[in-house]
Amino acid sequence: MNKSILIRGSIIMGLFLAIIGAAVGCSMIQKDDAEPQISNKEDVYLTLTDFDITNQELWEIMRNVDGIDYLMEYMDELVLADYISEITQDEIDNEVILLTYKTDDEEILETIQEDPELEAGFVDAFRQNMIVRGYDPDSADDLRSFTELNIAKKNMAKDYILDAQAGSTYELLEDDIKSYYEFVYFNDACAVTVRFSSPAEASAVFDKFNIVPNYNLGLGEYFGPVDIELVSAGDFNNLNTTQLNDDQVFTKYIELYNYMNPWMPQIPTDITQADYCIDYSDVAINVQKDLIGNSEAGDPNIEYANYLFGTLDLENQETIPYSYNVQSIGDQSLLVYKVSQEVRTDFEDLTAHKIAELRDELIDLYITDDLITNIMSELYLEEGLEIFDPILKLQYQFNFGVEYDNDGDSSIIATFGDTDITADDLYTFMEARIGTFYSAEISKVKRIILSDEYEEVYGSSRDYMKNTSDKMKEHRDDLRDMKTIFGSNGYAQYGFSSSTYSWEDFLYLAFGATSENQALELLYAIGTLQPVFIYPSLNYDSVAPYMQEQIDNYYSLRVDHALIFVDFDNDFKPDSFDDLLASLDANELIEYNALKVAFEDLIIDKYTNDEMSLADIVIEYKDGLIDDVDNEWAQFKAYGFQIMSETLSLQDDQGNPIYTLNYLNSSTLDQNFINSLQRIYNAYTETQNTLRPEYVDDRLTVTDFGLHFIVAAKGDGFDQPTALLSVEDAEGFTDGSQGQTMLPSESQFDIYNEIKFAEIQNAQADGMLPSSVYAALDAYYLSVFNAYFGQTGYSLNTIEYMLSGSLVFGTNSSESILFLEDILEALYSINFPEGFVRP
């Protein structure tokens, strides 16, 4: 991606915040270098009802905005032609999977594909990405074209590393492979792992079993006459405590495991270590790859694997094979006894085939986008790349820091090796990919500049430097202010130092403007007038179903919840509760339902009558013993239930927490949970409940995570907005302000749009709405209004204008029109919420 695109929006947003009074004269960009020309520049590319677009106009916008990216891609395809020709269909299929799902891990893919709605989201995003980049996702040829360059680059990078000469940055030494092998690969380990919910629970269990942890850097067994709970830590000695040997510790671990896992098959306490690893391999054997394969930074599985495979080192005779203190991993306290570990083959004894596999794995880790970019740059340097087009030279300098000192050329864009790339070559390449899309971008500008609306604001002059209208004078003043800020190095934070780039360079790199006249057009005139063209397209019938859906499903709550769950596979996260319930037979289901009712009654009683907080309930649950007759939670712990609590929040676009949950922001939550929030909200708003500081749900919510006990407080928008307004209450406001339902009426919709449009125009609206009605439209409609007037709103509007008129492309007209329709559909899908009815 062109780097300037990333910062362009930031500059525009801050454009009018800094005003400097000094006036600086404007001038046209002067380019002394020869500029490559396309040969058929006067030919008409597209004919519309109101204007034509020439090949030259299309060439200029494609080159100015995306030229360097497509020049590099064009050269990449030439350089990698041999690699591309050798790509197999399997490689294409695998790359499509990787680009669609962002992973090729089979387990993750299976999880995604088991959820039709989740999978559809990934597939739709991939298809939309292809469409907006000029490809047909239903075409096998386009799928190949879309993926083959990425595949070829990775294959080239692999060969480049393998062929690297001694001393090269990319040289891969055998010691590198050995270090990777010894760091990553451990054979399976057999271990007894005892998991406690909390340190307090672990301490209570130790006392129950008379275990003294960290006794002479091992475990002791207390035998004194006084209850162990009454003995101070420093008073354990050989007069009251036996130092356990490794075999005795192993037996104690088995006893502890059985006690902490009564729902699991009980292990004989006299079992040998060897038999344990064989007879109970399903719980005993730990595979490092399974533990860390899909883990991300911070995952407790990584910490557990590092402790088991790294800290507990059976080859080190000076260390013991077990934990003599509990280890805090995730939110659990663990004891681990490492019984055995398969001996790892020394690197020197590995087969050549295995070393080759390791080498390939390591290379795959090395190959990143940055590494590929660096290698391609070296290849171009080796081939003697030189760019002649003055615009593309500037783009290349800005993106890659390489400057070319030549006088340009009248036809050649660039050369490398024995290859000349002409303007015609690059134009043909870009037009096939993005010509149709950029014809819409040109239409966006020409449609405004040639319009009556333009003349109403700016008069008849299209020479913006000489235009005498008051509005254009304001724009010129703003441009002068920008020039002053640039001259004082005010945009250096965006990469535009005035000591490196000229003012003309800045206008082009930041905004794609090749002159101040064009900057006035793109930055100011278009921005001022495009809302005028969007405004008539606001459509009540398109948005009414979306508003009604929000009304019907409205809630606004702050949510705390306790979750009771199972983690029978011991991966530190809840197992699928749906799978658990599906696995129960009739008798087991009766047992589960009885437990569910009992837990429901107990947690509600604890919270409401005993006035315990959710956090206190969790502590009490975790700390209690599993067989304590006085522990009210014991039966649930004995079933295998674990517990946690949290204040539920979501993240906004900037990653900040949002604590008020509503229908719009919580769509990613489990649907059963959403249904409960809606039910709770409806009950909370009943007259007898509205004065409550919080609403305690009277039942558990079952989701795929487990059983939720929900406590809700009023959210920021708790009182549901309504457009209902009597004729009497509408007096003094604009005619049509009254409403007969909670759903805003079309007249209220129109008045609201008039007010919001006036805000965009920095004007005073004639219409007036009561604050309650305005709030209702803000709640139910504002997101759609913002989509209309967002970055792509005018693009949608212009494509619809193009398709509704006499649209004829110079070549492949039918295909281009179909592609425009695909772009339109993709843009609607990307920018407008589900429930919006496309007009």
C-alpha positions, 0 to 999 in steps of 0.5 A: 500500500502506498504509505501516503494513503495511511497518513492522508486522512490524518492530515485532512482531519487536522487541516483546519485546526491550525490557522496561521495568518501569514499569506503565502503566494500560490504557484503551479507545480513545475516539472522539468523532467520529461513525462512518459505519455500513453499513445492513445490518450485522446481516445474516449474510455467511458461515455456518460450522459453528461460527460466523457472520460478519456484514456489520459484522464484515467491514466493520470488518476491511476498513476497518481494514486496507485502508480508505484504499487502497480509498477512494482506489481508489474515488475514483480510478475516479470521477475517472478514469471518462472515461479508463477508458471510453476504454481500448482492448483493445490498452492492456489487452494491453500492460499485462498484458504489462508487469505479467507480465514487468516489461518491454515490451522486445521483445528481453527478452520474446523471451528470456523466452519462449524459456525455457518454465520461466522464462516459466512463473515470470513467468506464475504470479507474475502469476496469483497476484498477481491471485488474492490481490487478488481477481481471476480471471486467466482472466476478460477482464473481471477482466483489464480491471478489474485493469489499467484504473486503472493505464492511466487514471492514466498517461493522465491524468498525461500530459494533466496534464503537457501541460495544465500552466500556465506556471510549474507544477511539471509544465510541460514546456518546449520547452527540456526537449524539446531538452535531452532530444533532444540528450542522448539522440539521436545518429545512427549512428557508424562506428568501428573498435574494437579490443578487447584482453583486458588492458593487458598484451596491448595493450602486447605488440601495440603492440610487435609493430606498433611502435606508440607510444601517446600519442605527442604526443597521437596515435600514433607508429610506431617505426623505430629500430635497437633493439628497441622493447621496449628503448626507454624511454617517454621516449626516443621522438622524431622520430629514431626515431618517425614521427608518424602522420596520421589516415589512417595511424592508420586503417590501423594500426587496421585492421591491429590489428583484423585481428590481434585478430580472426582468426576474422572476415573480414579487412579490406583494409588499403588500404580507404578510410574511406568504403568501410569504413563501407559494406562492413563495416557489420556491425562498423563501424556503432554504433547508440546505442540498441542499445548502451544500450537495455536496459542498466542502471547499470554496464553497460560498453555505456553507458560505451562508448557515452558514449565513442564518441558523446560523447568522440570528437567529430568536430565539435570540430576541437581533438580527434582522432577516435581513442584514442591510449591504450587505454580501460579499459571493463568488463574489456577495453582498447579502442582506438576510431577514430571514422570518421564519424557521421551528422549529427544534425538540429538540434532547430530543424529537426525536424518537429512530428511528431518533436518530439511523439514526443520529448515523449511519450518524455520524458513517459513518463520523467516518469511515475512512481508518485510523480508520479501520486500527487502529481497525484491528491492535487492533483486531490482537493485541487482537488475539496475532498476531505474524509474523515469516518470517524475511522479513515480520517482517521487513516490518511490523515493517517499516509500523506499528512500531511493532517489533517481537523478535523470531527466525522465523520458517521453515514453519509458516509465522504468527500466530494469535489466534489459526490460523497458516498461512503457507508459502504454505497458503500465496503463494496460496493466492498471486499466485491466485491474482498476480502470473501471473503479477509477472511472467512477473516481473521475466521475465523482469529480467531473460530475460535481465540477460540471454541475449547476450546484457548482455554479451556485456556490462558485460561479462559472469559473473553473480556474480556482486560482482566479475564481472570485467567489467568496467560498473559493477565496476561503479555500485559497486562504486555507491552502495558504495556511497549509502552505505556511504550516508545511513551510514551518515543518508542521507536517514532519510528524506525518513524514513530510519534512519541508527540508526533504520535500518541496511544497509541490511534492507534499501536495502530491504525496499527501493528496495526489494533487499535481498542482495547487489548482488541483489541490483546491479542487480535490481538498475543498470544492469536492468536499464542500459539494459532495454532500449536496449530491448525497442528500437527495439519496436519503431514503426512508423506506431503506432505513425504516426496517433497520430502525424497527429492528433496533426498536424491537431488540433495544436494550442498554445495560451494564452487565456483570456476570458469573460464569460456571463452566467446565474445562475437562481438557485442561486448556485453561478456557471453557470447553464447549458447553453445547458439546457437554450437554449433547454428550449426556445420556438421559440419567446424566441429563437428569443429574445435570438439570438438578445441579443447574437448578440447585446452583441457580437457587444458591447463587441467587440466594448468596447474591440477594439475601447474603448480599455477597458480591460476585467476586466474593462468591467466586472466592468462596467457591474457589477456596472451598474444599470439594468434600467439605460437608459445610461447603455449599458449593461442594457438589458443583465442584465435585461435578467439575464446575469452575467459576469466574466473574467479570464486568462485561465490556466490549472494545470500540474502534480505538480499543477502548472499553465500552461498558454499556451493551446495546443491540448494535455493539454486542452482536458478536456475543452468544445469541442466547446471552443477547436474548437474555439481555433483551429479556432482562431489559424488558423486565427492568423497564417495567414500572415496579422495577425501574427504581432498582439500582440493578436487576438480578436475573432470576434464572441462569443463561445457558450459552456455549461457554457455560451457565451465566448468572447475570446482574444488570445495571442501567446503561447510558441509554437505558430509557429507550428513545421514542419518536412518539409525540402528540400533536400538542407536544409538537407545537412550536416545532416544524410541521411533521414533528409529531409521531404516532409510534416509537418508530420515527415517521418519514416526516420526522426522518426528513426534518432530522436529515435537514438538520444534520445536513445543515450541520455538515454545511456549517449552516443554520437549519430551518427545521426544528425537532423536539429533543426526544424525537431527535434522540430517537433518530440519533439512536436508530438512524444516525449510523446509517446517516453517517454511512451515507456521508462517510468516505465511500458514501459519494462513491456509492452515489456516483456509481448509482448515477453512472449505472442509471444513465447512458453508460458505455465503456470503450471496450468490454462495456458489458463486463465493466458494467457488471463489475461496477454493479459488483463494486456497488454491492460490495460497498453497500455490504461493507458500509451499511449495517445488516437490515438496511434495505438497498434502494 
